[in-house]
Amino acid sequence: MTYRLIQLAPGAYDLLLNSEVIGSVVKSGYRSTNTTWTAELLEDLPRRKRPAPFIEIEHSFLTLEDLCGWLGSPQVKSNFGRSPVGRGA
């Protein structure tokens, strides 16, 4: 499965699977401390029909890099001319 993230605004992304929007990724909290990145599916699918690695409808992470690692290092398209994800993610 190939995931991609398309940035909509700072801290907000569409989550695509095989070119179809299936969810979103959003940042909540302030500055570099007290932030959470959440990947959430648009549909409340039964557990057996959720795309891997989703076990729940939403999963939260401390960093965007951790979230991207969990998704298998998706391509991230930034609307600001630079990638928001570190090169190691």
FENCORRA-V749181 format. One record per backbone hydrogen bond with DSSP energy under -0.5 kcal/mol. CO is the residue of the C=O (numbers start at 0). NH is the residue of the N-H. E is the energy in kcal/mol with one decimal. If there is no record, write none. Layout:
<<CO | NH | E> <CO | NH | E>>
This chain:
<<0 | 2 | -0.6> <1 | 17 | -2.3> <2 | 74 | -1.1> <3 | 15 | -3.0> <4 | 6 | -0.5> <4 | 76 | -3.2> <5 | 13 | -2.6> <8 | 7 | -0.5> <8 | 11 | -2.4> <10 | 26 | -2.5> <11 | 7 | -2.9> <11 | 8 | -1.4> <12 | 24 | -2.2> <13 | 5 | -1.9> <13 | 15 | -0.6> <14 | 21 | -2.8> <14 | 22 | -1.5> <15 | 3 | -2.1> <16 | 19 | -1.4> <19 | 16 | -2.7> <21 | 41 | -3.1> <21 | 42 | -0.5> <22 | 14 | -2.7> <23 | 39 | -2.8> <24 | 12 | -2.6> <25 | 37 | -2.8> <27 | 35 | -2.5> <33 | 29 | -0.6> <35 | 27 | -2.8> <36 | 60 | -2.7> <37 | 25 | -2.1> <37 | 39 | -0.5> <38 | 58 | -2.2> <39 | 23 | -2.4> <42 | 44 | -1.8> <45 | 48 | -2.1> <45 | 49 | -0.6> <46 | 49 | -1.0> <50 | 53 | -2.1> <56 | 40 | -2.6> <58 | 38 | -2.7> <60 | 36 | -3.1> <62 | 66 | -1.8> <63 | 67 | -2.7> <64 | 68 | -2.2> <65 | 69 | -2.0> <66 | 70 | -1.7> <67 | 72 | -3.0> <68 | 71 | -1.0> <74 | 4 | -2.8> <74 | 76 | -0.5> <75 | 77 | -0.7> <76 | 6 | -2.9> <77 | 80 | -0.6> <85 | 88 | -1.8>>
